[in-house]
Amino acid sequence: MAPGTALRTERTEARLLPEQKKRIDRAARIKGMSRSDFMVQTADEAAIRILQEHETWTLAIPDRERFIEVLMHPPEPSRRLRAAAKRYARRVAQR
């Protein structure tokens, strides 16, 4: 049994253009994989990469330095922020 196939419980379908099918089959052969295993592995790798990109911030050096500076030395809360905090405290106390 191929690695990972024993745990597979879901099935999906994909409609491919003839050129896509040929390209995918060729790439799968190069990797020594079946079309199905190739598509699952490739889609999973792409999903992991996309989620990491979506969940990770990358800041340029000046932005990163400013971000760290504000974290280390936050500004004093504004009047509006203090008023919002008081409203929140009143709501929490009423529960």
C-alpha positions as CSV (number, residue, x, y, z in Angstrom):
1,M,0.0,0.0,0.0
2,A,1.3,3.4,-0.9
3,P,2.3,5.8,2.0
4,G,-0.7,7.7,3.3
5,T,-3.3,5.8,1.4
6,A,-4.6,3.8,4.4
7,L,-5.8,7.0,6.1
8,R,-7.6,8.5,3.1
9,T,-11.3,8.7,3.7
10,E,-12.5,11.6,1.4
11,R,-12.9,11.6,-2.4
12,T,-12.9,14.5,-4.8
13,E,-13.1,14.9,-8.5
14,A,-11.5,17.3,-10.9
15,R,-12.4,18.0,-14.5
16,L,-9.2,18.6,-16.6
17,L,-8.6,20.0,-20.0
18,P,-6.8,17.5,-22.2
19,E,-3.6,19.6,-22.0
20,Q,-3.8,19.8,-18.2
21,K,-4.2,16.0,-17.9
22,K,-1.2,15.4,-20.2
23,R,0.9,17.9,-18.3
24,I,-0.1,16.4,-14.9
25,D,0.4,12.9,-16.1
26,R,3.9,13.7,-17.3
27,A,4.8,15.5,-14.1
28,A,3.5,12.6,-12.1
29,R,5.6,10.1,-14.1
30,I,8.7,12.2,-13.6
31,K,8.0,12.1,-9.8
32,G,7.2,8.3,-10.0
33,M,3.7,8.9,-8.7
34,S,0.2,8.1,-9.9
35,R,-1.8,11.0,-11.2
36,S,-4.1,10.9,-8.1
37,D,-1.2,10.8,-5.6
38,F,0.6,13.6,-7.5
39,M,-2.5,15.8,-7.5
40,V,-3.2,15.2,-3.8
41,Q,0.4,15.9,-2.8
42,T,0.7,19.0,-5.0
43,A,-2.6,20.4,-3.9
44,D,-1.7,19.8,-0.3
45,E,1.7,21.5,-0.7
46,A,0.0,24.5,-2.4
47,A,-2.6,24.7,0.3
48,I,0.1,24.7,3.1
49,R,2.1,27.4,1.3
50,I,-1.0,29.6,0.7
51,L,-2.1,29.3,4.3
52,Q,1.3,30.2,5.5
53,E,1.5,33.2,3.2
54,H,-2.0,34.3,4.5
55,E,-1.1,33.8,8.1
56,T,2.4,35.3,8.1
57,W,3.3,39.0,8.1
58,T,6.5,40.0,6.4
59,L,7.6,43.5,7.1
60,A,10.4,45.6,5.4
61,I,13.2,46.5,7.8
62,P,11.9,50.1,8.6
63,D,8.4,48.8,9.2
64,R,9.7,46.0,11.4
65,E,11.8,48.4,13.4
66,R,8.8,50.7,13.9
67,F,6.6,47.8,14.9
68,I,9.0,46.6,17.5
69,E,9.5,50.2,18.8
70,V,5.8,50.6,19.3
71,L,5.5,47.2,21.0
72,M,8.4,48.1,23.4
73,H,7.3,51.6,24.0
74,P,3.6,51.9,23.4
75,P,2.1,55.4,23.2
76,E,-0.2,56.7,25.9
77,P,-3.9,55.7,25.3
78,S,-6.0,58.4,23.7
79,R,-9.0,59.9,25.3
80,R,-11.3,57.8,23.0
81,L,-9.4,54.6,23.9
82,R,-9.7,55.4,27.7
83,A,-13.5,56.0,27.2
84,A,-13.9,52.7,25.3
85,A,-12.1,50.9,28.0
86,K,-14.4,52.3,30.7
87,R,-17.5,51.3,28.6
88,Y,-16.1,47.8,28.2
89,A,-15.4,47.6,32.0
90,R,-19.0,48.6,32.8
91,R,-20.4,46.0,30.4
92,V,-18.2,43.2,31.8
93,A,-19.2,44.3,35.4
94,Q,-22.9,44.0,34.5
95,R,-22.7,40.3,33.6
